[in-house]
Amino acid sequence: MYYYTTFNFVGYGLIIIAFLVTLIADIYLRTRYSKYKKVEVKSGKTGAEAAREILAKNGLDNIYVVETKGTLSDHYDPKQKVVRLSTDIYHGTSIAAVSVAAHECGHAIQDKEGYTFMRIRSAIIPFVNFGTRFGYIAVLVGLIFGATNVAWIGVGLLLFMLLFQLVTLPVELNASSRAKQILVSEGIITSNERKDASNMLTAAALTYVASLISTIFDLLRLVLIIIGNDRD
């Protein structure tokens, strides 16, 4: 009982830390977004216009740019070949709007070039979905019935989720790096506006770092619980 209580206590501490890391990153992103969506770009281009211009310059006229609902719900859909921009980004003429739009176009360019980490991420998605769906169930069943081996299998399945986030990080950082270069080279922002765009993109990237840290802590928590349960 001693080991179970101790490891469980540490596990709850990891939950709190993971929650705080994720919360801080999210607050930082939303604070940066709130700031830079009020800063107009000198070119006066909207996020949609910037996206279409970037795609055209990179021979991606076959990719559509459409408006979608939500806030910061922007993403590139590699299956449908569509860049989806939230309303504020699609119509906005701010640093935030063109930065986010350029970032999503960065993913489209990655797709065209067959960027290695993007291909790996796409390939492991089925395993991630399976692992996420059944991993926690296996851990729970293992702990309830004292079947440690089943619990460890659950942790193994959840490692696919960690792998996915590890691979996602360079995909996102690379897209942001491309965005910073493209925005200036295409004249969408001036060199003086690059710092603001960089700050916006960095804030967005930090959410992926936080998500990775959160997953690591969550897995460590499960490992500690299993070890503590097994020792008792």
BELFENGI-V135077 format. One record per backbone hydrogen bond with DSSP energy under -0.5 kcal/mol. NH is the residue of the N-H (numbers start at 1). CO is the residue of the C=O. If there is no record, write none. Layout:
BEGIN
((NH | CO) (NH | CO))
END
This chain:
BEGIN
((5 | 1) (6 | 2) (7 | 3) (8 | 4) (9 | 5) (10 | 6) (11 | 7) (12 | 8) (13 | 9) (14 | 10) (15 | 11) (16 | 12) (17 | 13) (18 | 14) (19 | 15) (20 | 16) (21 | 17) (22 | 18) (23 | 19) (24 | 20) (25 | 21) (26 | 22) (27 | 23) (28 | 24) (29 | 25) (30 | 26) (31 | 27) (32 | 28) (33 | 29) (34 | 30) (35 | 31) (36 | 32) (37 | 33) (38 | 35) (40 | 38) (41 | 93) (43 | 188) (44 | 41) (47 | 89) (47 | 92) (48 | 90) (50 | 46) (51 | 47) (52 | 48) (53 | 49) (54 | 50) (55 | 51) (56 | 52) (57 | 53) (58 | 54) (59 | 56) (60 | 55) (63 | 60) (64 | 62) (64 | 81) (66 | 64) (66 | 83) (68 | 85) (75 | 84) (77 | 82) (78 | 76) (81 | 77) (82 | 77) (83 | 64) (84 | 75) (84 | 82) (85 | 66) (85 | 83) (87 | 68) (89 | 86) (90 | 86) (91 | 87) (92 | 88) (95 | 36) (95 | 39) (96 | 36) (98 | 94) (99 | 95) (100 | 96) (101 | 97) (102 | 98) (103 | 99) (104 | 100) (105 | 101) (106 | 102) (107 | 103) (108 | 104) (109 | 105) (110 | 106) (111 | 107) (112 | 108) (113 | 109) (114 | 110) (114 | 111) (115 | 110) (119 | 115) (120 | 116) (121 | 117) (122 | 118) (123 | 119) (124 | 120) (125 | 121) (125 | 122) (128 | 124) (129 | 125) (130 | 126) (131 | 127) (132 | 128) (133 | 129) (134 | 130) (135 | 131) (136 | 132) (138 | 134) (139 | 135) (140 | 136) (141 | 137) (142 | 138) (143 | 139) (144 | 140) (145 | 141) (147 | 142) (148 | 146) (150 | 147) (151 | 147) (152 | 148) (153 | 149) (154 | 150) (155 | 151) (156 | 152) (157 | 153) (158 | 154) (159 | 155) (159 | 156) (160 | 157) (161 | 158) (162 | 158) (163 | 159) (164 | 160) (165 | 161) (166 | 162) (167 | 163) (168 | 164) (169 | 165) (170 | 166) (171 | 167) (172 | 168) (173 | 169) (174 | 170) (175 | 171) (176 | 172) (177 | 173) (178 | 174) (179 | 175) (180 | 176) (181 | 177) (182 | 178) (183 | 179) (184 | 180) (185 | 181) (186 | 182) (187 | 184) (188 | 183) (189 | 183) (193 | 190) (194 | 190) (194 | 191) (197 | 193) (198 | 194) (199 | 195) (200 | 196) (201 | 197) (202 | 198) (203 | 199) (204 | 200) (205 | 201) (206 | 202) (207 | 203) (207 | 204) (208 | 204) (208 | 205) (209 | 205) (210 | 206) (211 | 207) (212 | 208) (213 | 209) (214 | 210) (215 | 211) (216 | 212) (217 | 213) (218 | 214) (219 | 215) (220 | 216) (221 | 217) (222 | 218) (223 | 219) (224 | 220) (225 | 221) (226 | 222) (227 | 223) (228 | 224) (229 | 225) (230 | 226) (231 | 227) (232 | 228))
END
